[in-house]
Amino acid sequence: MHQVSVTNLTRQVVVRGGRAFPPLSTTTAFVGKSGMKEIQACIYLKSRLVEPEGNTPQAVEPIEPIEVVPPVEPVEPPEPTETVKEPTETDDPVESEQEYACPVCDYKTDNKRGLQAHIRQRHPAEYERLRSE
Ligand SMILES: [Zn+2]
């Protein structure tokens, strides 16, 4: 229900919203929502909504809390001071698919025949043992 102060501007009784408003006078009435619309739409009536003190539920809208999300800054690693990479990191020596290492010493070769020759010449005992296996 709305309490409205309605002023009838005409010289006739105006009936709006189920209420009769005497001519050239102001009447305070309680009307429903539809009656309020009817009164406000009437050009013969000048209405003013009377809000009871301390009761203004329609005027105050709940303030929704605004969730403040701080911008997430990506954690970047510190800038590397060395911009030039070591050449050995980028240019890895292509290792041979097959590498033959001498089981006795640190001799290495990608040639199986070369390793056999090495063992036969440098490590004759080992050479004989490998042949016997
Ligand atoms: Zn060797």
Boltz pocket constraint, residues with backbone or C-beta under 6 A from the ligand:
constraints:
  - pocket:
      binder: B
      contacts: [[A, 102], [A, 103], [A, 104], [A, 105], [A, 106], [A, 107], [A, 118], [A, 119], [A, 122], [A, 123]]
      max_distance: 6.0
